[in-house]
Amino acid sequence: MKILGFIIQKEFKQIFRNKGMLPIIFIMPFIQLIILSNAATFDIKNIKFSYIDNDHTSFSRALINKFEASKYFHVLTDFPSEQLANSAMLNGDVDIILEIPNHFERDLQKEKHINLRVTINAIDGAAAGVESVYINQIIKSYNKDIGLKLMQPNDLQITALNIETIPSFWYNKTLNYKTFMVPGILVLLVTMITLFLSGMNIVREKEIGTLEQINVTPIKKSQFIIGKLFPFWVIGLGLLSIGLLIAKVLFDVPIIGNLALMYLYTSIYILVILGIGLFISNFTETQQQAMFISWFFMVIFILMSGLFTPIESMPKWAQMITEFNPIKYFVQVMRMVMLKGSGINDILPQLSKTILFAFIMNGLAIWSYKKTN
Amino acid sequence: MSISVNKINKSYKNVQALKDISFDVKPGELFGIIGPDGAGKTTLFRVLTTLLIPDSGNATVSNFDIITDFKSIRNSVGYMPGKFSLYQDLTVEENLNFFANIFKTSIQENYDLIKDIYVQIEPFKNRRAGKLSGGMKQKLALCCALIHKPTVLFLDEPTTGVDPVSRKEFWNMLKRLQLTGLTILVSTPYMDEAALCDRIAFIQNGSILEIDTPNAILNHFSKKIYNISADNMYQLIESLKAYEHTYSAYPFGECIHYSDKRTDLKINELYEFLKLKGLDHIIIDQTKPSIEDTFMALAN
């Protein structure tokens, strides 16, 4: 027990003297949370909108005005022909082309029905979908305005039946994207730093040769491993605290759930990550190798965690893979506890799987440690 | 016996690093393992310090078996690897304290053992180990290996890359340590250091060529050695190798060490032969064989 204390003490000294590690631990969290939370947003603004008005009537102008009034659209140009509009789209100057047909006003008044053609640049499929929804909403509201204007006494019975939906957004009332992202980025932060640092730290002893010296001493392997990993467990929890503080103070993200529950889950989760770090360091010889392998897993874990893209929209086989992704559960738990105030019973499935992972990863790590050294 | 090695074999994938190595080291002896790079010295040290398990054979260190009793060995030996392997980002004092602590002792407790060496680095005790000079690092490493009062000290090429003055100083330290009753096993590629050991073992390509005291080894060498120099050294060695009576000829410092197959070499005859080969300023004189000459003869 005393020896363990000496190893931990030595480890902390080394961490705080390492000019590479310190900035990673203390500056990266701020930068990531502050920059990423603001930048990684799915709100689509400043859509480059253009139109071809073949009608030039008060009706067509009213429709254009609707778009101009929207804060999402940046109305750029009025193209005289479809050809010019298409080449502008090809150049990437415009995202959307709305074509108002000839006799728009006349047909609308006469037949009460008209087709508008909208062309959307769909290279970014998700963005195109959102843009399409915005356009539909604007046209719908235009429809309503125009309907009132065109209404004739005998239409009254028909138009009375109009179903409207008024959504109420739970857990994130204003649909603030940051509320959704901040807990996720917090997860990213805790995971990345603990994985990279723990993986690199043990390999470092191998690389410098100190491991050989340590192996000739009576230090037990378990003492050595625990002594090496414990500081990063503490640092991980420290990062969570810094992150939660930034989330609360800077982004005003609601923290509804139980803080103790968050810490309980995180403390178990970090064990999984440390196990992965140790496992990687057992199969590498230099810090560089450890770093590359950690990155490889990190990128896959992040992209398949549901942090940026919903897991529900992944193909079935990919969803199966995400079952083995510890980051996925951490993202879920953080969002559930922070935003919904979930209790221990609600996160039980995630918690039990994480505990299972912790046992498997650390078991594998210790097994391979004995085998390779 | 302090160290007893019996028919140790160790192979890496396709190299046999140690072949049937056997030797004994008496308590309090300064025993040298002498051999060129790649001879298997480090592998032997790693086996004896329980870092590697041999393929076959057995060995004991301080009467503890290296396989079944490895824990006891780790408590009672000091090991200084060839590569500096202390924590570069900890200070001199912190390194020493750390190694003392993990052996459940303290600097004060065994201070008399390291005192001679430690006083030389004490002025720098708050300096980080990575910032020390080569000689200082080596002294610190020796202190760390001694701090728990080991019964056997393993030094793997302690003087490689160290300047001649520090080397001499280091060997003086070893001699003083030996007086405390410590058994020391030291490896080195430098033949001149061999003479400073009580006994030496020549090792090459994983096999031990000879084990004896340095003097006895010198006496084994039966041939006469001649120092030869001339104006064109390259042509000289080529000519000597072409000479029909040559037993061996190899560069030694600024001269060539030559030995003859016959017992009665006529210096004039050799002189004429070299003259004929177009060499000038030829000097030939007899010299005393050194440990290196013995090794060269054994390695042939």
Interface residues (C-beta under 8 A of the other chain):
Chain A: K2 I3 F6 I7 K10 K13 Q14 R17 N18 I208 G209 T210 E212 Q213 N215 V216 T217 P218 I219
Chain B: T49 T50 L51 K71 R74 N75 V77 Y79 P81 K83 F84 S85 L86 Y87 Q88 D89 L90 E94 F98 F99 N101 I102 F103 K104 R128 C144
